């Protein structure tokens, strides 16, 4: 049986720890100190490192972790899994869409989706985790009620990437890498002020954050109902974008791009 726990890092990052009570795989360790503290508090061994994309707040802690933990529970070097299309320090296994891989510590299998847009080679990891259920670790591509900025990709690429994630089973838990939900919901309500599910979610988010609790994971099914970036083809969203951007009759990618541009300047 596996458990997934958030390790807070920096101001609003989450490093995800997947563990069996003995060994842990960490996803996107941007810094080492919070991981070291988590390992020490829980009596866990570092078994694997998994990276979604090249940004420093997702892989900056890898070197220090490997220096402290040069070998895993089996005495072999700790594996570092990361996207084939990006420069990932200390990577031992390069993966791309269509690949599956197995980790030994903890024992689990993951399959890979290419989800470019935020960065050119960004990947997501999909797994059915014993005890934790269907899960996706999506880095900065999909957020709770939002999506990542387009630093290296196009609107069409990001829309295609989000379509892949939206096609996962509704019960799939979404483990993204930042606690951006409160600001994302504010924007989502500006786009869809009459969405009743979003209104309920807004209240839930406020209650969670008021007590310092994470808003994650959400689920793919939930995101389909509240996330404007997964709903950019919905009539209400298209109409809101048309009013904001002053455009009509745009194709799906253009609407998505205008929606993302709106969010970029939203305050």
Buried (B, 14 or more C-beta within 10 A) or exposed (E): EBBBBBBBBEEEBBBBBBBBEEBBBBBBBBBBEBBBEBBEEBEBBBBBBBBBBBBEBBBBBBEBBBEEBEEBBEEEEBBBBBBBBBEBBBBEBBBEBEBEBEBBBBEBEBBBBBBBBBBBBBBBBBBBBEEBBBBBBBBBBBBBBBBBBBEBBBBBBBBBBBEBBBEBEEEBBBBBBBBBBBBBBBBBBBBBEEBEEBBEBBEEBEEBBEEEEBBBBBBBBBBEBBBBBBBBEBEBBBEBBBEBBEEEEBEBBBBBBBBBBBBEEEE
